[in-house]
């Protein structure tokens, strides 16, 4: 399984960027997203940036990853990690909604 990790660009050099995120700094391949300015948030998979994301999305993803880590450590109350999902019904992504039959 591949898990996306939010990382923030510190500096760019050609089609790579030095980025900071969970676990420290890494150099990411920017081939799929193009050169990005310092401060830009990226979703990284296997040392490659796959998507440009905003700071709010980065925070939600990091909270979910914290929740995953907590669950792996035996915690059972994970509500604090998924505040964006509490007190709302589940929603299908728009492309799956289609027309009602």
Protein Blocks (a to p, Z undefined) as FASTA:
>chain_A
ZZddddddfbdehjaccdddehiaadddfklnopadehiacddeehiafbdcdfklmmmm
mmmmmmmmmmmnopablmlmmmmlgopacdddfklnopcZZ
